[in-house]
Amino acid sequence: MNLLLIDTIHPVFSERMKEAGVQITDGFALTEEEILKIIPSFEAIVLRSRIPVNEKLLNAATNLRLIARAGAGMENIDVIAAQKRNIVCLNAPEGNRNAVAEHVLAMLLSLLNNIPSADAEVRNNIWKREANRGTELEGKTIAIIGFGNTGSTLASKLRSFNVRILALDKYVSIDKKFYPFITQVEWPDVFAHADIVSLHVPLTSETTNLADDSFFNSFKKPIWFINTSRGKVASTSAIVKALKSGKISGAGLDVFDFEDSSFEQVNLSSNPDFCYLRQSRNAILTPHIAGWTHESNYKIAAVLSNKIIDWLRTNS
């Protein structure tokens, strides 16, 4: 099989592909137009988020049999259009689920204990103990929105913190045999009881702008809010309003609705919502790195190569 590698990925991927007899062409430096010209020669493409796999590309890819994304989200791939052409679509959410879950915990514990603001104050010779009194995670009710690879991994890690865990996912029926510590709920239960909300849903037409003004205003008490899924799932302006009004006690944001589709470029300086967040002691901001660890870099490549090899065994 001829495979075009559009984005960089851990070297273990290419090593395993070559061992399986796959011919790999590195297309890291190719523009989208250059890719369109050569794509008819390839049966498979592997990418992250640099270019969209849309009707234009699919129409040009006359010999394409496989699309594989080195990551979890598939929003940059028109999966329905690909499937209509009998093109198989693979991804590797197993590869970074642990990294994202750990990042959520890091954000949450840092928010509850005022660690970033306290650290900044001490570095500036400011010593405030009472103003930085923390809040314990134990005893809180945490709502995990989306109980797939990452949501379920986060739940397992939270179990040892002696918290109540609510899970909302209408596409998953949670097996109490494996998750006896989880309570599967609907939205009214989340709005009524959650102290902490963490989003773990894919970006779809259904989840776009899920966390808007109405969403935050529906909670019966102030919440800590974490988003490590996709920026466009939550409205940044709604988050800022909720922080200002006290509906959100603290926000941990790894993703933003004004990110570029490739996740590599963001214009921050002219965005008023970001300017507020940057100055807020109740917000922790990171540059879309929750799933971006040294370990997940390897695991994503390993998971994806294994899936492709399994597919080749049954489809060669």
C-alpha positions in Angstrom: 0.0 0.0 0.0 1.2 3.5 -0.8 0.7 5.9 2.1 1.0 9.7 2.2 2.1 11.0 5.6 0.8 14.6 5.7 1.8 15.6 9.3 4.7 14.6 11.5 4.2 11.7 13.8 6.4 9.6 16.1 9.0 7.6 14.1 7.6 4.3 15.5 4.7 4.7 13.1 6.9 4.7 10.0 9.1 2.0 11.4 6.1 -0.3 11.8 4.5 0.6 8.5 7.7 -0.2 6.6 8.0 -3.6 8.5 4.4 -4.3 7.3 5.4 -3.5 3.7 3.8 -0.1 3.4 5.5 2.4 1.1 5.5 5.8 2.9 5.9 9.2 1.3 6.6 12.1 3.6 4.4 15.1 2.7 5.2 17.3 5.7 6.3 20.2 3.5 3.6 19.9 0.8 0.9 22.6 0.5 -2.7 21.6 0.2 -2.7 22.3 -3.5 0.4 20.1 -4.0 -1.3 17.3 -2.0 -4.3 17.5 -4.3 -2.1 17.0 -7.3 -0.4 13.9 -6.0 -3.2 12.3 -3.9 -4.5 10.1 -6.8 -1.3 8.0 -6.4 -2.1 7.0 -2.8 -4.3 4.4 -1.2 -3.9 5.8 2.3 -3.3 9.1 4.0 -2.3 9.8 7.6 -2.7 13.3 9.1 -3.4 15.3 12.2 -5.2 18.6 11.6 -3.0 20.5 9.0 -5.5 20.2 6.2 -9.2 19.3 5.9 -10.2 16.1 4.3 -13.2 17.4 2.4 -15.1 16.7 -0.8 -12.5 18.5 -2.8 -9.7 16.3 -1.6 -11.8 13.1 -1.7 -12.8 13.8 -5.3 -9.2 14.0 -6.2 -8.2 10.9 -4.2 -9.5 8.4 -6.7 -7.5 5.4 -5.2 -7.9 6.2 -1.6 -8.9 3.3 0.7 -7.9 4.5 4.1 -7.8 7.8 6.1 -6.1 7.7 9.5 -5.9 10.6 12.0 -3.1 10.7 14.5 -5.3 11.9 17.4 -8.8 11.6 18.7 -11.1 14.2 17.0 -12.3 13.6 13.5 -13.9 17.0 12.8 -11.4 17.9 10.0 -12.4 14.7 8.1 -15.7 14.4 6.3 -16.2 10.9 7.5 -19.7 10.5 6.0 -18.4 11.5 2.5 -15.5 9.1 2.9 -17.7 6.2 4.0 -19.9 6.8 0.9 -16.8 6.1 -1.1 -16.0 3.0 0.9 -13.0 4.7 2.5 -12.2 3.5 6.0 -11.5 6.1 8.6 -9.4 5.4 11.7 -8.3 7.5 14.7 -6.3 6.9 17.9 -8.2 8.2 20.9 -6.7 5.5 23.1 -3.3 7.2 22.5 -3.8 10.4 24.4 -6.7 9.6 26.8 -4.4 9.3 29.8 -2.6 12.5 28.9 -5.8 14.5 28.7 -7.2 13.0 31.9 -4.0 13.9 33.8 -4.1 17.4 32.4 -7.7 17.8 33.6 -6.6 16.8 37.1 -3.7 19.2 37.0 -5.9 22.1 36.0 -8.6 21.2 38.6 -6.3 20.8 41.5 -4.4 24.0 40.5 -7.6 26.0 40.3 -9.0 24.7 43.6 -5.8 25.6 45.4 -5.0 28.9 43.7 -1.6 27.6 42.7 -0.9 29.7 39.6 -1.9 33.0 41.2 -0.2 32.2 44.5 3.0 31.2 42.6 2.9 34.5 40.7 2.4 36.5 43.9 5.3 34.8 45.8 7.6 35.4 42.8 6.7 39.1 43.2 7.4 39.2 46.9 3.7 39.0 47.8 2.8 36.7 50.7 -0.9 36.2 51.1 -2.1 33.1 52.9 -5.7 33.8 53.7 -6.4 35.2 50.2 -5.1 31.9 48.8 -6.9 29.5 51.0 -7.8 26.5 48.9 -10.8 24.3 48.4 -10.6 20.5 48.6 -11.6 18.2 45.8 -12.9 15.5 48.2 -16.7 15.5 48.6 -17.4 17.4 45.4 -19.8 16.3 42.7 -18.1 16.2 39.3 -20.0 15.9 36.0 -18.1 14.4 33.1 -19.8 15.3 29.8 -18.9 12.6 27.3 -18.0 9.2 28.6 -15.7 7.9 25.8 -12.0 7.1 26.0 -11.0 10.3 27.9 -14.1 10.7 30.0 -14.0 7.2 31.3 -10.2 7.4 32.0 -10.7 10.6 33.9 -13.5 9.0 36.0 -11.2 6.1 36.9 -8.5 8.6 38.1 -11.1 10.6 40.1 -12.3 7.6 42.0 -9.5 7.7 44.6 -10.4 11.3 45.4 -13.6 10.3 47.2 -15.9 12.4 44.9 -19.3 11.8 43.5 -19.0 11.3 39.7 -21.9 12.0 37.3 -21.6 11.0 33.7 -23.7 12.3 30.8 -23.5 10.6 27.4 -26.6 9.7 25.5 -24.6 7.5 23.1 -23.1 5.3 25.8 -24.8 3.0 28.2 -22.4 2.8 31.2 -21.9 -0.8 32.5 -22.2 -0.7 36.3 -20.2 -3.9 36.4 -17.1 -1.9 35.3 -18.1 1.5 36.7 -20.0 0.9 39.9 -18.8 4.3 41.1 -20.5 6.2 38.3 -24.0 7.6 38.2 -25.3 8.1 34.7 -27.5 11.1 34.5 -29.4 13.6 32.3 -28.9 17.3 32.0 -31.3 18.3 34.9 -29.2 16.3 37.3 -26.0 17.9 36.1 -27.4 21.4 36.4 -28.8 20.7 39.9 -25.9 18.9 41.5 -22.5 19.6 39.8 -19.7 21.4 41.5 -17.3 20.7 38.7 -17.9 20.2 35.0 -15.4 18.7 32.5 -16.2 18.5 28.8 -15.0 15.4 26.8 -17.2 15.4 23.7 -16.2 15.5 20.0 -16.9 18.6 18.0 -20.0 17.9 15.9 -23.0 20.0 14.8 -24.7 18.7 18.0 -21.9 19.9 20.4 -20.9 23.1 18.7 -21.5 26.0 21.2 -22.8 23.5 23.7 -21.6 25.6 26.6 -23.2 28.9 25.9 -24.9 31.5 28.1 -28.0 29.4 28.6 -25.8 26.4 29.6 -24.0 28.3 32.4 -27.1 30.0 33.6 -28.8 26.7 34.1 -26.5 25.6 37.0 -28.0 25.9 40.5 -24.7 26.7 42.1 -21.3 28.1 40.9 -19.1 25.5 39.1 -15.5 25.0 38.3 -15.4 24.5 34.5 -12.8 22.5 32.5 -12.6 22.2 28.7 -10.0 20.0 27.1 -12.2 18.8 24.2 -12.5 21.3 21.4 -12.7 25.1 21.6 -15.9 25.5 19.6 -17.8 23.3 22.1 -17.7 26.2 24.6 -18.3 29.9 23.9 -15.4 31.9 25.3 -17.6 35.0 25.6 -20.1 32.9 27.7 -17.3 31.6 29.9 -16.1 35.2 30.5 -19.6 36.3 31.4 -20.1 33.4 33.7 -16.7 34.2 35.4 -17.7 37.8 35.8 -21.1 36.9 37.3 -19.8 34.2 39.6 -21.6 31.4 37.8 -18.1 30.0 37.2 -15.8 30.0 40.2 -12.8 29.0 38.1 -12.1 27.8 34.5 -9.4 25.6 33.1 -9.2 26.0 29.4 -6.9 24.1 27.1 -8.9 25.0 24.0 -10.6 28.1 22.6 -13.3 28.8 20.1 -11.0 31.3 18.3 -8.3 28.7 17.5 -7.2 28.0 13.9 -8.5 24.7 12.5 -5.0 23.3 12.6 -4.6 24.3 16.3 -1.3 25.8 15.5 -2.2 29.5 15.1 -4.2 31.8 17.4 -4.6 35.6 17.3 -4.7 36.4 21.0 -3.8 40.1 21.2 -7.0 41.5 19.7 -9.5 39.2 21.4 -11.2 41.0 24.3 -12.4 37.7 25.9 -8.9 36.4 26.0 -7.6 39.7 27.4 -10.0 39.2 30.3 -9.0 35.6 30.8 -5.3 36.4 30.7 -5.7 38.8 33.7 -8.1 36.6 35.7 -6.8 34.8 38.7 -9.7 32.4 38.3 -8.6 31.0 35.0 -5.8 28.6 33.9 -5.0 28.7 30.2 -2.9 26.3 28.2 -2.2 26.1 24.4 -4.1 22.9 23.3 -1.6 20.6 25.0 -3.7 18.4 27.2 -3.1 15.4 24.9 0.4 16.6 23.9 2.8 14.6 26.1 6.0 12.8 25.1 4.2 9.5 26.0 1.1 10.3 24.1 3.2 11.2 21.0 4.5 7.6 21.0 1.2 5.9 22.0 -0.8 7.6 19.3 1.7 6.5 16.6 1.7 3.0 18.1 -2.1 2.7 18.4 -2.6 4.0 14.8 0.0 1.7 13.3 -1.5 -1.3 15.0 -5.0 -0.4 13.7 -3.7 0.0 10.2 -1.8 -3.3 10.3 -4.9 -5.0 11.6 -6.9 -3.5 8.7 -4.3 -4.6 6.2 -4.4 -8.1 7.4 -8.1 -8.4 6.6 -8.2 -6.1 3.5 -5.0 -6.7 1.6 
